[in-house]
Amino acid sequence: MAAQTLKINGELVSARAGETILEAARDAGIAIPTLCQLNGLTDVGACRMCMVEVAGARRPLAACTTRVTEGMVVQTETPKLQTYRRGVLELLFSERSHVCAVCVANGNCELQDLAIQLGMTHVSYEYLAPLCSVDISHARFGIDHNRCILCTRCVRACDEVEGVHTWDIAGRGTNSRIISDLGGPWGEAASCTSCGKCLDACPTGAIFPIGSSVAGRQRKPDRIAAIVAARRNRAEFENG
Ligand code: FES
């Protein structure tokens, strides 16, 4: 595949044609914050944490969904982008109820990690904090909608990797909720195989194993990419 040359933060970087800015940056050791992106899943550009500035573009672009082009000039760490990312993060915190001290994912949460990384000390917006339901009808897992950031990683892991599409999104705007099957209790979702891939994919404490205590939830987000890579390798091997 043809190589493309671009500049990221003033550094010349080579990328394969068709790669995203995020992939090219990571290959070059340049970190860009992400939330909805998870290796092994389709990129949807939902959270806007990975916004970067591209010369000639009139607005910041999502690095996870923007493909590299020859001669592209990208900035990943300008003051404008830092303000933008802080704003996105504060909006996420203000939309639901993220009280880390009583969360099963405390110390093991990508949202919390980003808040620390970006130096977020307070939220400038009014908290909506709607009283969302907690569904513990499943024998092994629960979902706390108060912790959900609607990144859809669980939806994509269930659909693209497990292939059953138990999860989806219903509603609009602040009323959007992750639902199982047609919106009934998770424990009654006939399509669910109890594989736990949604748990591995979830970046916060929204999906948790039943019985996990504060700070007790462990995730293995790399498991999703490992499964996808193993399947690809097997298919390539079988097809010669
Ligand atoms: Fe790119 Fe969420 S990581 S938009």
Boltz pocket constraint, residues with backbone or C-beta under 6 A from the ligand:
constraints:
  - pocket:
      binder: B
      contacts: [[A, 33], [A, 34], [A, 35], [A, 36], [A, 37], [A, 44], [A, 45], [A, 46], [A, 47], [A, 48], [A, 49], [A, 50], [A, 51], [A, 62], [A, 63], [A, 64], [A, 65]]
      max_distance: 6.0
